Amino acid sequence: MNEQTIPYKIYLEEDEMPKYWYNLRADMKNKPAPLLNPATLKPMTFEDLQPVFCDELIEQELDDTTPYILNSRSNYNYIAKAF
């Protein structure tokens, strides 16, 4: 495949966006090291990340136990039907 046939971007309609995704960390026996605050060298807290990321993204990044992460725009009925 040459470079001209590889799309630069793939655009999805809103109804094509993922409704949920799988959190691999939920199944890991050895969890990855926590994100460290560069100023304190201590694990990052929710409050440390708020100036940079929205609350929903912070919750996802700090979550080590929830296997299926729901898109904030989707609802529980969608994932319940999928499984």
C-alpha distances in whole Angstrom, upper triangle without the diagonal:
4,7,8,7,7,11,13,16,17,20,22,26,29,29,25,26,27,31,31,29,30,32,31,34,37,36,36,39,39,38,36,38,39,38,41,43,42,46,48,45,46,44,43,45,44,46,44,41,42,42,38,37,38,40,38,35,38,39,36,35,39,39,39,40,39,36,34,34,35,33,36,36,36,39,40,40,37,36,39,38,35,36
4,6,6,7,10,12,15,17,20,23,26,29,30,27,27,28,32,33,31,32,34,33,36,38,38,38,41,40,39,37,39,40,39,41,42,42,45,47,45,46,44,43,45,44,46,44,41,42,41,38,37,38,41,38,36,38,40,37,36,39,40,40,42,40,38,36,36,36,34,37,37,37,40,42,42,39,38,41,40,37,39
4,6,5,8,9,13,15,18,21,24,27,29,25,26,27,31,31,29,31,32,32,35,37,37,37,40,39,38,36,38,38,36,39,40,39,42,45,43,44,42,40,42,41,43,41,38,39,38,34,34,35,38,36,33,36,37,34,34,37,38,38,40,39,37,35,34,34,32,35,35,35,39,40,41,37,37,41,40,36,39
4,6,7,9,12,14,17,20,23,26,28,25,25,27,31,32,30,32,34,34,37,39,39,39,43,42,40,38,40,40,39,41,42,41,45,47,45,46,44,42,44,43,44,42,39,40,39,36,35,36,39,37,34,37,39,36,35,39,39,40,42,40,38,36,35,35,33,35,34,35,39,41,41,37,37,41,40,37,39
4,6,9,12,12,15,18,21,24,25,22,23,25,28,29,28,30,32,32,35,37,37,37,41,41,39,37,39,40,38,41,42,42,45,47,45,46,44,42,43,42,44,42,39,40,39,36,34,35,38,36,33,36,38,34,34,38,38,39,40,38,36,34,33,33,31,34,33,33,36,38,38,35,35,38,37,34,36
4,6,9,10,13,16,20,22,23,20,21,22,26,26,25,27,28,29,31,34,34,34,37,37,35,34,36,36,34,37,38,38,41,43,42,42,40,38,40,39,40,39,35,36,36,32,31,32,34,32,30,33,34,31,31,34,34,35,37,35,32,31,30,30,28,31,30,30,34,36,36,32,32,35,34,31,34
4,5,7,10,13,16,19,21,17,18,20,23,24,23,26,27,28,31,33,33,34,37,37,35,33,35,35,33,36,37,37,40,42,41,41,39,37,38,36,38,37,33,34,34,30,29,29,32,30,27,30,32,29,29,33,33,34,35,33,31,29,28,28,25,28,27,28,31,33,34,30,30,34,33,30,32
4,7,10,13,17,19,21,18,18,20,23,24,23,26,27,28,30,32,33,33,37,36,34,32,34,33,31,34,34,34,37,39,38,39,36,34,36,34,36,34,31,31,31,27,26,27,30,28,25,28,30,28,27,31,32,33,35,33,31,29,27,27,25,27,26,27,31,33,34,31,31,34,34,31,33
4,6,10,13,15,18,15,14,16,20,21,21,23,25,26,28,30,31,32,35,35,33,31,32,32,30,32,33,33,36,38,37,37,35,33,34,32,33,32,29,29,29,25,24,24,27,25,23,26,28,25,25,29,29,31,32,30,29,26,24,24,21,23,23,24,27,30,31,27,27,31,31,28,31
4,7,10,13,14,11,11,14,17,19,18,21,23,24,27,29,30,31,35,34,32,31,33,32,30,33,34,35,38,39,38,38,35,33,34,32,34,33,29,29,29,26,24,24,26,24,22,26,27,24,24,28,28,30,31,28,27,24,22,22,19,22,20,21,25,27,28,24,24,28,27,25,27
4,7,10,12,9,10,13,16,18,18,22,24,26,28,29,31,32,36,36,33,32,34,33,31,34,35,35,38,40,39,39,36,33,34,31,33,32,29,28,29,25,23,23,25,23,21,25,26,24,25,28,28,30,31,28,27,24,22,21,18,20,18,19,23,25,26,22,23,27,26,24,27
4,6,8,6,6,10,13,15,16,20,22,24,27,28,29,31,34,35,32,31,33,32,31,34,35,36,39,40,39,39,35,33,33,30,32,32,28,28,29,26,23,22,24,21,20,24,24,22,24,27,27,28,29,26,24,21,19,18,15,17,15,16,19,22,22,19,20,23,22,20,24
4,5,5,7,10,12,16,17,21,24,26,29,29,31,33,36,37,34,34,36,34,33,36,37,38,40,42,41,40,37,34,34,31,33,33,30,29,29,27,24,22,24,21,21,25,25,23,25,28,28,30,30,27,26,22,20,18,15,16,14,14,18,21,21,17,19,23,21,20,24
4,5,5,9,10,13,16,20,22,25,27,27,29,31,35,36,33,32,34,33,31,34,35,37,39,40,39,38,35,32,32,29,30,31,27,26,27,25,22,20,21,18,19,22,22,21,23,26,25,28,28,24,23,20,18,15,12,13,10,11,14,18,18,15,17,20,19,18,22
4,6,8,9,12,15,19,22,24,27,27,29,31,35,36,33,33,35,34,33,36,37,39,41,42,41,40,37,34,33,30,32,33,30,29,30,28,24,22,23,20,20,24,24,22,24,27,26,28,27,24,23,19,17,14,12,14,11,10,13,16,15,12,14,17,16,15,19
4,6,9,12,13,17,20,22,25,25,27,29,33,34,31,31,33,32,31,35,36,37,40,41,40,39,36,33,33,30,32,33,29,29,30,27,24,23,24,20,20,24,23,21,23,26,25,27,26,23,21,18,17,15,12,15,12,12,15,17,17,13,15,18,17,15,19
4,6,9,11,14,17,20,22,23,24,26,30,31,28,28,30,29,28,31,32,34,36,37,36,35,32,29,29,26,29,29,25,25,26,24,20,19,20,17,16,20,20,17,19,23,22,23,24,20,19,15,14,12,9,12,10,10,13,16,16,13,14,17,17,15,18
4,6,7,11,13,16,19,19,21,23,26,27,25,25,27,26,26,29,30,33,35,36,35,33,30,28,27,25,27,28,24,24,26,23,20,19,19,15,15,18,18,15,17,20,19,20,20,17,15,12,10,9,7,11,10,9,12,14,15,11,11,15,15,12,15
4,7,11,13,16,19,18,20,23,26,27,25,25,28,26,26,30,31,33,36,36,35,33,30,27,27,24,27,28,24,24,26,24,20,18,18,14,15,18,17,14,17,20,18,19,19,15,14,10,9,6,5,8,8,6,8,10,11,8,8,12,12,10,13
4,7,10,13,15,14,16,19,22,24,21,22,24,23,23,27,29,31,34,34,32,30,27,25,24,22,25,26,22,23,25,23,19,18,17,13,13,16,14,12,14,17,14,16,15,12,10,6,5,4,5,9,10,8,10,10,12,9,8,11,12,10,12
4,7,9,12,12,14,16,19,21,18,19,21,21,21,25,27,29,32,32,30,29,25,23,23,21,25,25,22,23,25,22,19,18,18,14,13,16,14,11,13,15,13,14,14,11,8,6,5,7,8,12,13,12,13,13,15,13,10,14,15,12,13
4,6,9,9,10,12,16,17,15,16,19,19,20,24,26,28,31,31,29,27,24,23,23,21,25,25,22,23,26,24,20,20,19,16,14,16,14,11,12,14,12,11,11,9,6,5,6,9,11,14,16,15,16,15,17,15,12,14,16,13,13
4,5,6,8,10,13,14,12,13,16,15,16,20,23,25,28,28,25,24,20,19,19,18,22,22,19,21,24,21,18,18,17,14,13,14,12,9,10,11,8,8,8,7,5,6,7,10,12,15,18,17,17,17,19,18,14,17,19,16,16
4,5,6,7,10,11,10,11,14,15,16,20,23,25,28,28,25,23,20,20,21,20,24,23,21,23,26,23,21,21,20,18,16,16,15,11,11,12,10,8,9,9,7,9,10,14,16,19,21,20,21,20,22,21,17,20,22,19,18
4,5,5,8,9,6,8,11,12,14,17,20,23,26,25,22,20,17,17,18,18,21,21,19,22,24,22,20,20,19,17,15,15,13,11,10,10,8,5,7,8,8,11,11,15,17,19,22,22,22,21,24,23,19,21,24,21,20
4,6,8,10,8,11,14,14,16,20,23,25,28,27,24,22,19,19,19,19,22,23,21,23,26,24,22,22,20,17,16,16,14,11,12,11,8,5,4,6,5,9,10,14,17,19,22,21,21,19,22,21,17,19,22,19,18
4,6,9,9,12,15,16,19,22,25,28,30,29,26,24,21,22,22,22,26,26,24,26,29,27,25,25,23,21,20,19,17,15,15,14,12,8,8,9,7,11,13,17,20,22,25,23,23,21,24,23,19,20,22,20,18
4,5,6,8,12,14,16,20,23,25,28,27,24,22,19,20,21,22,25,25,23,26,29,27,25,25,24,22,20,19,18,15,15,14,12,9,9,12,10,14,16,19,22,24,27,26,26,25,27,26,22,24,26,23,22
4,6,9,12,14,18,20,24,26,29,27,24,22,19,21,22,23,27,26,25,28,31,29,27,28,26,25,23,22,20,18,17,16,14,11,11,14,13,17,19,23,25,27,30,29,29,27,30,29,25,26,29,26,24
4,7,9,12,15,17,21,23,26,24,21,19,17,19,20,22,25,24,23,27,29,27,26,27,26,24,22,21,20,18,16,15,14,11,12,15,15,19,20,24,26,28,31,30,31,29,32,31,27,29,31,29,27
4,6,8,12,14,18,20,23,21,18,17,14,15,17,18,22,21,20,23,25,24,22,23,22,21,19,17,16,15,13,11,11,8,10,13,14,17,17,21,23,25,28,28,28,27,30,29,26,27,30,27,26
4,6,9,12,15,17,20,19,16,15,12,13,16,17,20,19,18,21,23,21,20,22,21,20,18,16,16,14,12,11,12,9,13,15,15,18,18,22,23,25,28,28,29,28,31,30,27,29,32,29,28
4,7,9,12,14,17,15,12,11,9,11,14,16,18,17,16,20,22,20,20,22,21,21,18,16,16,15,12,11,13,11,15,17,18,21,20,24,25,26,30,30,31,30,34,33,30,32,34,32,31
4,6,9,12,15,13,11,9,6,7,10,12,15,13,13,16,18,17,16,19,18,18,15,13,13,13,10,8,11,10,14,16,18,20,19,22,23,24,27,28,29,29,32,31,29,31,34,31,31
4,7,9,12,11,9,8,6,6,9,11,13,10,10,14,15,14,14,16,16,17,14,11,13,13,9,9,12,12,16,18,20,21,19,22,23,23,27,28,29,29,33,32,29,32,34,32,32
4,6,9,8,5,5,4,5,9,12,13,10,11,14,15,14,15,18,18,19,17,14,16,16,13,12,15,16,19,21,23,25,23,26,26,26,30,31,32,33,36,35,33,35,38,36,36
4,5,6,5,6,6,5,8,11,11,8,9,13,13,13,14,17,17,19,17,14,16,17,14,13,17,18,22,23,26,27,25,27,27,27,30,32,33,34,37,36,34,37,40,38,38
4,6,5,8,9,9,12,15,14,10,12,15,14,14,16,20,20,22,20,17,20,20,17,17,20,21,25,27,28,30,27,30,29,29,32,34,36,37,40,39,37,40,43,41,41
4,6,8,11,10,13,15,14,10,13,15,14,15,18,21,21,24,21,19,21,23,19,19,22,24,27,29,31,32,30,32,32,31,34,36,38,39,42,41,40,42,45,43,43
4,5,8,9,11,15,14,11,13,16,16,17,19,22,22,24,22,19,21,22,19,18,21,22,26,28,30,32,29,32,32,31,35,37,38,38,42,41,39,42,45,43,43
4,7,8,12,15,15,12,14,17,18,18,19,22,22,24,21,18,20,21,18,17,20,20,24,26,28,30,28,31,31,31,34,36,37,37,41,40,38,40,43,41,41
4,6,9,13,13,11,13,16,17,17,18,21,20,22,20,17,18,19,16,14,17,18,21,23,26,28,26,29,29,29,33,34,35,35,39,38,36,38,41,39,39
4,6,10,11,9,11,14,16,16,16,18,17,19,17,13,15,16,13,10,14,14,17,20,22,24,22,25,26,26,29,30,31,31,35,34,32,34,37,35,35
4,7,8,6,7,10,12,12,13,15,14,16,14,10,12,13,11,9,13,14,17,19,21,23,21,23,23,23,26,28,29,29,33,32,30,33,36,34,34
4,5,5,7,9,12,12,12,13,12,14,13,9,10,13,11,8,12,14,16,18,21,22,20,22,22,21,25,26,27,27,31,31,29,31,34,33,33
4,6,5,6,10,11,10,10,8,11,10,7,8,11,10,8,11,14,16,17,20,20,18,19,19,18,21,23,24,25,28,28,26,29,32,31,31
4,5,5,8,10,10,11,9,13,13,9,11,14,13,12,15,18,20,21,24,24,21,22,22,20,23,26,26,27,31,31,30,32,35,34,34
4,6,7,8,10,12,11,14,13,10,12,15,13,12,15,18,21,22,24,25,22,23,23,22,25,27,28,29,33,33,31,34,36,35,36
4,6,6,6,8,9,11,9,7,10,12,10,10,14,16,19,20,22,22,19,20,20,19,22,24,26,27,30,30,28,31,34,32,33
4,5,5,6,7,10,10,7,10,13,12,12,15,19,21,21,23,23,19,20,19,17,20,23,24,26,29,29,28,31,33,32,33
4,6,8,10,13,12,11,14,16,15,15,19,22,24,24,26,26,22,23,21,20,22,25,27,29,32,32,31,34,36,35,36
4,7,10,12,10,9,13,14,13,14,17,20,23,23,25,24,21,21,19,18,21,24,26,28,31,30,29,32,34,33,34
4,6,8,6,6,10,11,10,12,15,18,20,20,21,20,17,17,16,15,17,20,22,24,27,26,25,28,31,29,31
4,6,6,6,9,10,11,13,15,18,20,19,21,19,15,15,13,12,14,17,19,21,24,24,23,26,28,27,29
4,5,5,6,9,10,11,12,16,17,16,19,18,14,14,13,11,14,16,18,19,23,22,22,24,27,26,27
4,5,5,6,9,10,11,14,15,14,16,14,10,10,9,8,11,13,15,16,19,19,18,21,23,22,23
4,5,5,6,9,10,13,15,14,15,14,11,11,10,10,13,15,17,18,22,20,19,22,25,23,24
4,5,5,6,8,12,14,14,16,15,12,14,13,13,16,18,19,20,24,23,21,24,27,26,26
4,6,5,6,10,11,10,13,13,10,11,12,11,15,16,17,17,21,21,19,21,24,23,23
4,6,5,8,10,9,11,10,7,10,10,11,14,15,16,17,20,19,17,20,22,21,21
4,6,8,11,11,13,13,10,13,13,14,18,19,20,20,24,22,20,23,26,24,24
4,6,9,10,13,14,12,15,16,16,20,20,21,21,25,24,22,24,27,25,25
4,6,6,9,11,9,12,14,15,18,18,19,18,22,21,19,21,24,22,21
4,6,8,11,11,14,17,18,21,21,21,20,23,23,19,21,24,22,21
4,6,9,10,13,16,18,21,20,19,18,21,21,17,19,22,20,19
4,6,7,10,13,14,18,16,16,14,17,17,14,15,18,17,16
4,7,10,13,15,18,16,16,14,17,16,12,14,16,14,13
4,6,10,12,14,12,12,11,14,12,9,11,14,12,11
4,7,9,12,10,11,11,14,12,10,13,15,13,14
4,6,8,7,8,8,11,9,8,11,13,12,13
4,5,5,8,10,12,11,10,14,15,14,16
4,6,8,10,13,12,12,15,17,17,19
4,7,10,12,11,12,15,16,16,19
4,7,8,7,9,11,12,12,15
4,6,6,7,9,11,12,14
4,5,6,6,9,10,11
4,6,5,6,9,10
4,5,5,6,9
4,5,5,7
4,5,6
4,6
4
